[in-house]
Amino acid sequence: MALGSGTARSVSFCSLPPIGSLILPPLQKVTFNISQGSFQKPVGIVFDLGWRFYAKRRKKYLVVVSRVSQREVVNVQEEDLKRLCRQGNVEAALHVIDEMERNGVTVSSLGLAELLQVCIDLKLLEVGKRVHELVMRLSSNPSVIVFNKLLEMYFELGDTRSACRVFEEMPGRTLDSWNRMILGLVKNGEGEEALAIFSKLKKDGIEPDGSTFIGVLSACGCLGAVEEGLAHFNSMSTDYGITPSMEHFAIIVDLFGRLQKIAEAKEFIASMPIEPSSMIWQTLQKYLKTERVDEPAPLTTGSGLKLSHKKRVKSNFVSKQKNATGYVSDTRYVLHDLDQEAKEKSLLYHSERLAIAYGLISTPPGTTLRIIKNLRICGDCHNFIKILSNIEKREIIVRDNKRFHHFRDGKCSCGDYW
């Protein structure tokens, strides 16, 4: 049995006339299942705008015509898109979307959301921007699900400006949209902007929830605004009837701890209406001891370039820049028992510095550098990158395990408070 492609929905059997042609109405998609056992000679088949079957004067030939609906074609393409997303094959997924667009097929919101998630996981900001362009081109009214995923992508990859533009362009917003906006700004160290969004939320008459206040309290933590943080914490129950969760309590404890108000933190814990969990005690404990700063693990640049094998990249360029500013290394962040010169040298080889050095020599002037690492940035590297951002006139974005640091013009978005 020789079978064509596709899946049969309905089947029509016809015996071709001995002379002339049989003209069938146009179909959206047609496949042919031809049983070779019924033929003494093959049937010549030609199709154009209609489907025309021509046969010479011979014995009767049996032809089976199977109709495949457009919905079934769309399902196959959607499955291909999902499979490619699972494999992380972004370019092939974009090609499938282009094919669907040419065939007049609309890509589902879930398919676009999955592709954006791949961009987040693989740290592919530029590809994510291409997907954003596709979203705006393919649909006059994209789903809020896609818009929310775009917000998440831009915030996770440190592009707060694009995230704010997406938020402003949204034709409709859910509470999840507002929460993503507040939390995303907080993660990128923009506490004041996050509180401004919360004020706008209240002005628009939208009722916040517990997740909203996670962002609001964290924004106060970014700013070191303990009094404002306590005011928002109390308003949860008094104004909105929201019972604070353990995470809300932990954020307030962390806020006290950052300001070294240990006594107030302990008093706050003692007044909790619920039994403090390990989260509360661990939050307090980290402010009661000297923090250990370890050498960062391998990291990734914003373009997805792995740097674990880039140790051969020299830090001479960074070292020269350091000397030109009169910068003095802070060797308190070197925990090994070394002499002063060896400690200063070891700081030059922290992996974020190697990543920045590689970025500076491999990108055009003015290009934003995005560095992602899985441990907290040390204080010495933080001070150095501030100076370097001013010298190079670039924005340098470093994502550590705590938050984003946006270095611009010699300043950091965290306000040296992280």
Secondary structure, DSSP 8 states (H G I E B T S, - for coil): -EE-SS--SEEEEEE--SSSEEEE---S-EEEEE-GGG-SS---EEESSSEEEE--SSS--EEEEEE--HHHHHHHHHHHHHHHHHHT-HHHHHHHHHHHHHTT----HHHHHHHHHHHHHTT-HHHHHHHHHHHHHH-SS--HHHHHHHHHHHHHTT-HHHHHHHHHH-SS--HHHHHHHHHHHHHTT-HHHHHHHHHHHHHTT----HHHHHHHHHHHHHHT-HHHHHHHHHHHHHHH-----HHHHHHHHHHHHHTT-HHHHHHHHHT-SS---HHHHHHHHTTSS----------EETT--B-TT-TTS--HHHHHHHHHTT----GGG--S---HHHHHHHHTT-HHHHHHHHHHHHS-TT--EEEE-SS---HHHHHHHHHHHHHHT--EEEE-SS-EEEEETTEETTTT--
